[in-house]
């Protein structure tokens, strides 16, 4: 199977798996392509980036947090759009969604649902990977006597929680398909970077593991959080959690720059940085079907700039 070595260039185009579809974001456009009973449904929008209006938000170590928040919001909007394409009889809206739709206009209700989902998602992540590990280790007295041992123990608990969470996700059939679309996204990007024609046959032969991936970013943030934890001297779990939250923008910013570095260059250093994330992708990225690759190819073609990209050879 082909890998990412000897690429013709490194693209800035990235993507996200959706419900029966793919989101691709290019330099100027964003495309959502989903498969329905009637075939592929395509939605293409011009990107309005905050850095275009305020250049400071495109500066290194500032752009990380801005891009992270923007990607979460746009990603949730795309997920909501893809969910709306699922046949009504297959949808099971929860009571909160029903209440919001009942009391607000459709457009406002959609924004509220997306905003609520983003906030709850962030809150769950903070609870599982910051507060809970700190609390669990804090309850085990022998592990709290030494700062180094305590911090390493918190890191081990974080990794265990993450792996257990992903294993549970893999037991859900819909999530498995989401992970397969994730694989289609990566393989298509590799095919494009190698300068080959975007066909299912060409895309199929490439690896599904890409160094510039959200899963890799998540692992980098976790590892960076462990490193920063060594500099937090407090033993109180609530105070430690508060300090970790204050350091979160630093973690996101550094993690983003490292991911950009891994996506831009291929050398010994970037391979070492990318290695944990590439290993973790074995859980979050699965082999796609031909139809999934067709959706990814359509999304990719929709966002490739007509005059090409500014590329690094």
Secondary structure as a PSIPRED ss2 file (coil, helix, strand):
# PSIPRED VFORMAT (PSIPRED V4.0)

   1 X C   1.000  0.000  0.000
   2 X E   0.000  0.000  1.000
   3 X C   1.000  0.000  0.000
   4 X C   1.000  0.000  0.000
   5 X C   1.000  0.000  0.000
   6 X C   1.000  0.000  0.000
   7 X C   1.000  0.000  0.000
   8 X C   1.000  0.000  0.000
   9 X C   1.000  0.000  0.000
  10 X C   1.000  0.000  0.000
  11 X C   1.000  0.000  0.000
  12 X C   1.000  0.000  0.000
  13 X C   1.000  0.000  0.000
  14 X E   0.000  0.000  1.000
  15 X E   0.000  0.000  1.000
  16 X E   0.000  0.000  1.000
  17 X E   0.000  0.000  1.000
  18 X E   0.000  0.000  1.000
  19 X C   1.000  0.000  0.000
  20 X C   1.000  0.000  0.000
  21 X E   0.000  0.000  1.000
  22 X E   0.000  0.000  1.000
  23 X E   0.000  0.000  1.000
  24 X E   0.000  0.000  1.000
  25 X E   0.000  0.000  1.000
  26 X C   1.000  0.000  0.000
  27 X C   1.000  0.000  0.000
  28 X C   1.000  0.000  0.000
  29 X E   0.000  0.000  1.000
  30 X E   0.000  0.000  1.000
  31 X E   0.000  0.000  1.000
  32 X E   0.000  0.000  1.000
  33 X E   0.000  0.000  1.000
  34 X E   0.000  0.000  1.000
  35 X E   0.000  0.000  1.000
  36 X E   0.000  0.000  1.000
  37 X C   1.000  0.000  0.000
  38 X C   1.000  0.000  0.000
  39 X E   0.000  0.000  1.000
  40 X E   0.000  0.000  1.000
  41 X E   0.000  0.000  1.000
  42 X E   0.000  0.000  1.000
  43 X E   0.000  0.000  1.000
  44 X E   0.000  0.000  1.000
  45 X E   0.000  0.000  1.000
  46 X E   0.000  0.000  1.000
  47 X C   1.000  0.000  0.000
  48 X C   1.000  0.000  0.000
  49 X C   1.000  0.000  0.000
  50 X H   0.000  1.000  0.000
  51 X H   0.000  1.000  0.000
  52 X H   0.000  1.000  0.000
  53 X H   0.000  1.000  0.000
  54 X C   1.000  0.000  0.000
  55 X H   0.000  1.000  0.000
  56 X H   0.000  1.000  0.000
  57 X H   0.000  1.000  0.000
  58 X H   0.000  1.000  0.000
  59 X C   1.000  0.000  0.000
  60 X C   1.000  0.000  0.000
  61 X C   1.000  0.000  0.000
  62 X C   1.000  0.000  0.000
  63 X H   0.000  1.000  0.000
  64 X H   0.000  1.000  0.000
  65 X H   0.000  1.000  0.000
  66 X H   0.000  1.000  0.000
  67 X H   0.000  1.000  0.000
  68 X H   0.000  1.000  0.000
  69 X H   0.000  1.000  0.000
  70 X H   0.000  1.000  0.000
  71 X H   0.000  1.000  0.000
  72 X H   0.000  1.000  0.000
  73 X H   0.000  1.000  0.000
  74 X H   0.000  1.000  0.000
  75 X H   0.000  1.000  0.000
  76 X H   0.000  1.000  0.000
  77 X H   0.000  1.000  0.000
  78 X H   0.000  1.000  0.000
  79 X H   0.000  1.000  0.000
  80 X H   0.000  1.000  0.000
  81 X H   0.000  1.000  0.000
  82 X H   0.000  1.000  0.000
  83 X H   0.000  1.000  0.000
  84 X H   0.000  1.000  0.000
  85 X C   1.000  0.000  0.000
  86 X C   1.000  0.000  0.000
  87 X C   1.000  0.000  0.000
  88 X H   0.000  1.000  0.000
  89 X H   0.000  1.000  0.000
  90 X H   0.000  1.000  0.000
  91 X C   1.000  0.000  0.000
  92 X C   1.000  0.000  0.000
  93 X C   1.000  0.000  0.000
  94 X C   1.000  0.000  0.000
  95 X H   0.000  1.000  0.000
  96 X H   0.000  1.000  0.000
  97 X H   0.000  1.000  0.000
  98 X H   0.000  1.000  0.000
  99 X H   0.000  1.000  0.000
 100 X H   0.000  1.000  0.000
 101 X H   0.000  1.000  0.000
 102 X H   0.000  1.000  0.000
 103 X H   0.000  1.000  0.000
 104 X C   1.000  0.000  0.000
 105 X C   1.000  0.000  0.000
 106 X H   0.000  1.000  0.000
 107 X H   0.000  1.000  0.000
 108 X H   0.000  1.000  0.000
 109 X H   0.000  1.000  0.000
 110 X H   0.000  1.000  0.000
 111 X H   0.000  1.000  0.000
 112 X H   0.000  1.000  0.000
 113 X H   0.000  1.000  0.000
 114 X H   0.000  1.000  0.000
 115 X H   0.000  1.000  0.000
 116 X H   0.000  1.000  0.000
 117 X H   0.000  1.000  0.000
 118 X H   0.000  1.000  0.000
 119 X H   0.000  1.000  0.000
 120 X H   0.000  1.000  0.000
 121 X H   0.000  1.000  0.000
 122 X H   0.000  1.000  0.000
 123 X H   0.000  1.000  0.000
 124 X H   0.000  1.000  0.000
 125 X H   0.000  1.000  0.000
 126 X H   0.000  1.000  0.000
 127 X H   0.000  1.000  0.000
 128 X H   0.000  1.000  0.000
 129 X H   0.000  1.000  0.000
 130 X H   0.000  1.000  0.000
 131 X H   0.000  1.000  0.000
 132 X H   0.000  1.000  0.000
 133 X H   0.000  1.000  0.000
 134 X H   0.000  1.000  0.000
 135 X H   0.000  1.000  0.000
 136 X H   0.000  1.000  0.000
 137 X H   0.000  1.000  0.000
 138 X H   0.000  1.000  0.000
 139 X C   1.000  0.000  0.000
 140 X C   1.000  0.000  0.000
 141 X H   0.000  1.000  0.000
 142 X H   0.000  1.000  0.000
 143 X H   0.000  1.000  0.000
 144 X H   0.000  1.000  0.000
 145 X C   1.000  0.000  0.000
 146 X C   1.000  0.000  0.000
 147 X H   0.000  1.000  0.000
 148 X H   0.000  1.000  0.000
 149 X H   0.000  1.000  0.000
 150 X H   0.000  1.000  0.000
 151 X H   0.000  1.000  0.000
 152 X H   0.000  1.000  0.000
 153 X H   0.000  1.000  0.000
 154 X H   0.000  1.000  0.000
 155 X H   0.000  1.000  0.000
 156 X H   0.000  1.000  0.000
 157 X H   0.000  1.000  0.000
 158 X H   0.000  1.000  0.000
 159 X H   0.000  1.000  0.000
 160 X H   0.000  1.000  0.000
 161 X H   0.000  1.000  0.000
 162 X H   0.000  1.000  0.000
 163 X H   0.000  1.000  0.000
 164 X H   0.000  1.000  0.000
 165 X H   0.000  1.000  0.000
 166 X H   0.000  1.000  0.000
 167 X H   0.000  1.000  0.000
 168 X H   0.000  1.000  0.000
 169 X H   0.000  1.000  0.000
 170 X H   0.000  1.000  0.000
 171 X C   1.000  0.000  0.000
 172 X C   1.000  0.000  0.000
 173 X H   0.000  1.000  0.000
 174 X H   0.000  1.000  0.000
 175 X H   0.000  1.000  0.000
 176 X H   0.000  1.000  0.000
 177 X H   0.000  1.000  0.000
 178 X H   0.000  1.000  0.000
 179 X H   0.000  1.000  0.000
 180 X H   0.000  1.000  0.000
 181 X H   0.000  1.000  0.000
 182 X H   0.000  1.000  0.000
 183 X H   0.000  1.000  0.000
 184 X H   0.000  1.000  0.000
 185 X H   0.000  1.000  0.000
 186 X H   0.000  1.000  0.000
 187 X H   0.000  1.000  0.000
 188 X H   0.000  1.000  0.000
 189 X H   0.000  1.000  0.000
 190 X H   0.000  1.000  0.000
 191 X H   0.000  1.000  0.000
 192 X H   0.000  1.000  0.000
 193 X H   0.000  1.000  0.000
 194 X C   1.000  0.000  0.000
 195 X C   1.000  0.000  0.000
 196 X C   1.000  0.000  0.000
 197 X C   1.000  0.000  0.000
 198 X C   1.000  0.000  0.000
 199 X C   1.000  0.000  0.000
 200 X H   0.000  1.000  0.000
 201 X H   0.000  1.000  0.000
 202 X H   0.000  1.000  0.000
 203 X H   0.000  1.000  0.000
 204 X H   0.000  1.000  0.000
 205 X C   1.000  0.000  0.000
 206 X E   0.000  0.000  1.000
 207 X C   1.000  0.000  0.000
 208 X C   1.000  0.000  0.000
 209 X C   1.000  0.000  0.000
 210 X C   1.000  0.000  0.000
 211 X C   1.000  0.000  0.000
 212 X C   1.000  0.000  0.000
 213 X C   1.000  0.000  0.000
 214 X H   0.000  1.000  0.000
 215 X H   0.000  1.000  0.000
 216 X H   0.000  1.000  0.000
 217 X H   0.000  1.000  0.000
 218 X H   0.000  1.000  0.000
 219 X H   0.000  1.000  0.000
 220 X H   0.000  1.000  0.000
 221 X H   0.000  1.000  0.000
 222 X H   0.000  1.000  0.000
 223 X H   0.000  1.000  0.000
 224 X H   0.000  1.000  0.000
 225 X H   0.000  1.000  0.000
 226 X H   0.000  1.000  0.000
 227 X H   0.000  1.000  0.000
 228 X H   0.000  1.000  0.000
 229 X H   0.000  1.000  0.000
 230 X C   1.000  0.000  0.000
 231 X C   1.000  0.000  0.000
 232 X C   1.000  0.000  0.000
 233 X C   1.000  0.000  0.000
 234 X C   1.000  0.000  0.000
 235 X C   1.000  0.000  0.000
 236 X C   1.000  0.000  0.000
 237 X H   0.000  1.000  0.000
 238 X H   0.000  1.000  0.000
 239 X H   0.000  1.000  0.000
 240 X H   0.000  1.000  0.000
 241 X H   0.000  1.000  0.000
 242 X H   0.000  1.000  0.000
 243 X H   0.000  1.000  0.000
 244 X H   0.000  1.000  0.000
 245 X H   0.000  1.000  0.000
 246 X H   0.000  1.000  0.000
 247 X H   0.000  1.000  0.000
 248 X H   0.000  1.000  0.000
 249 X H   0.000  1.000  0.000
 250 X H   0.000  1.000  0.000
 251 X H   0.000  1.000  0.000
 252 X H   0.000  1.000  0.000
 253 X H   0.000  1.000  0.000
 254 X H   0.000  1.000  0.000
 255 X H   0.000  1.000  0.000
 256 X H   0.000  1.000  0.000
 257 X H   0.000  1.000  0.000
 258 X H   0.000  1.000  0.000
 259 X H   0.000  1.000  0.000
 260 X H   0.000  1.000  0.000
 261 X H   0.000  1.000  0.000
 262 X H   0.000  1.000  0.000
 263 X H   0.000  1.000  0.000
 264 X H   0.000  1.000  0.000
 265 X C   1.000  0.000  0.000
 266 X C   1.000  0.000  0.000
 267 X C   1.000  0.000  0.000
 268 X H   0.000  1.000  0.000
 269 X H   0.000  1.000  0.000
 270 X H   0.000  1.000  0.000
 271 X H   0.000  1.000  0.000
 272 X H   0.000  1.000  0.000
 273 X H   0.000  1.000  0.000
 274 X H   0.000  1.000  0.000
 275 X H   0.000  1.000  0.000
 276 X H   0.000  1.000  0.000
 277 X H   0.000  1.000  0.000
 278 X H   0.000  1.000  0.000
 279 X H   0.000  1.000  0.000
 280 X H   0.000  1.000  0.000
 281 X H   0.000  1.000  0.000
 282 X H   0.000  1.000  0.000
 283 X H   0.000  1.000  0.000
 284 X H   0.000  1.000  0.000
 285 X C   1.000  0.000  0.000
 286 X C   1.000  0.000  0.000
 287 X C   1.000  0.000  0.000
 288 X C   1.000  0.000  0.000
 289 X C   1.000  0.000  0.000
 290 X H   0.000  1.000  0.000
 291 X H   0.000  1.000  0.000
 292 X H   0.000  1.000  0.000
 293 X H   0.000  1.000  0.000
 294 X H   0.000  1.000  0.000
 295 X H   0.000  1.000  0.000
 296 X H   0.000  1.000  0.000
 297 X H   0.000  1.000  0.000
 298 X H   0.000  1.000  0.000
 299 X H   0.000  1.000  0.000
 300 X H   0.000  1.000  0.000
 301 X H   0.000  1.000  0.000
 302 X H   0.000  1.000  0.000
 303 X H   0.000  1.000  0.000
 304 X C   1.000  0.000  0.000
 305 X C   1.000  0.000  0.000
 306 X C   1.000  0.000  0.000
 307 X C   1.000  0.000  0.000
 308 X C   1.000  0.000  0.000
 309 X C   1.000  0.000  0.000
 310 X C   1.000  0.000  0.000
 311 X C   1.000  0.000  0.000
 312 X C   1.000  0.000  0.000
 313 X C   1.000  0.000  0.000
